[in-house]
Amino acid sequence: QVQLVESGGGLVQPGGSLGLSCEASGSISNIWVMGWYRQAPGKQRELVTDRTRGGRTNYADSVRGRFTISRDNTKVYLQMNSLKPEDTAVYYCYAGFLRGSPVWGQGTQVTVSS
């Protein structure tokens, strides 16, 4: 089993920046992709970005050019710049596998407000 622990999150002003991190432990050799989802109140959970073991990345249109994902072994980072109020959400780290269900972090609140 893989466990994910997130850190970061908080309150930032519009236009500001914030970084999130996530560390995996356990059966880490089975991880194929790591990334971030987010869920805002009243909205569906959506993929923000992810990165495969081979380095391929994917970004939601809403964050492309503002957010950057990076991955170092079993750690994944999300650098968020030019934050907007609509970025306010709970952000969940996840790890995906070639088989089986993904594993989720505990979630961390990001609030963008003046």
ABEGO torsion letter per residue (X at the ends): XBBBBBBEEEBBBBGBBBBBBBBBBEBAAABABBBBBBBBBGBBBBBABBBBAAGBBBBBAAABGABBBBBBEABBBBBBBGBBAAABBBBBBBBBBABEBBBBBAEBBBBBBX
